[in-house]
Amino acid sequence: MFEVPEGYRAGFVSLIGRPNVGKSSLLNAILGHKVAIVSDKPQTTRNRILGVKHLPKGQIVFLDTPGIHKPKHKLNEYMVEVAVRALKDVDVVVLVVDVKEGLTEEDSMVVEHLQEIQDKKPIVCALNKVDLTSEERAFAVKAQIEQGLRLEEAIPTSAVTGKGLSELIDAIYRLLPEGMPYYPPDMVTDQPEYFMVAEIIREKVFNLTRQEIPYCTAVMVESIKEKGDVVVIDAYIFVEKDSQKGIIIGKGGSMLKKIGSYAREELEAIYGKKVYLNLWVKVKEKWRRKSGSLRELGYYLKKE
């Protein structure tokens, strides 16, 4: 039985920002465990990802969110709504910005959302990717943000080098309320197995393909069966057009084999067993623009 120390603090924290500022990489680095897929492409994260950081006298429950951006279709609208909803029932908000690129129009959109809640929730800023620039640049970006937003603290961070992560954790911890832990001490994420496997496969698609292909792709795991020392996984990769299907499959099946090989390697490390991964590619026309298709592929929000 876990005994809660006196003065124990616990709470929920949203990681908010525009696409590709490094929210997921930051979360993985803070946890020391991969719970969110990452790529160098924007809009990789499509759902809310929960990750739990256990401290000697506290527990921080992080909510990684899709980047806030101008939506072009229903999938984008869903992603932005996921991010905005994650601001409501949390104790602290962490605004993540890419200090190398500086503030963009989409950063301004994020700030506008945060202006609506800044009187209700403390906001900490992670001045991220500082390893690619200077701290002087980071604090210049901080000054720009503070022209329109009240920050409790702003900390230069890097998921690559680990710079500023302990300071960020300390800053968040101080703002959490005292209370009991929400999750047991051995829990890092609440992701269902089927979701985790689908995300790993989708990450490989993002990392191995270009142009519109990553964005028109969705993955659905049909079955996971453990047979002795082997795990057999059947999954479908959905695209919107026959031409996209051809690219995912590749000449002689080369691309699909590569996606499967990279995904299988990571899954075997997770399961600690041999994995047989069967992948099929299907066309679901304009699935990003159809509410029914989005729901079928797992992109839907429960009514509040």
Secondary structure, 3 states (H helix, E strand, C coil): CCCCCCCCEEEEEEEECCCCCCHHHHHHHHHCCCCCCCCCCCCCCCCCEEEEEEECCEEEEEEECCCCCCCCCHHHHHHHHHHHHCCCCCCEEEEEEECCCCCCHHHHHHHHHHHCCCCCCCEEEEEECHHHCCHHHHHHHHHHHCCCCCCCEEEECCCCCCCCHHHHHHHHHHHCCECCCCCCCCCCCCCCHHHHHHHHHHHHHHHHCCCCCHHHCEEEEEEEEEECCEEEEEEEEEECCHHHHHHHHCHHHHHHHHHHHHHHHHHHHHHCCEEEEEEEEEECCCHHHCHHHHHHCCCCCCCC
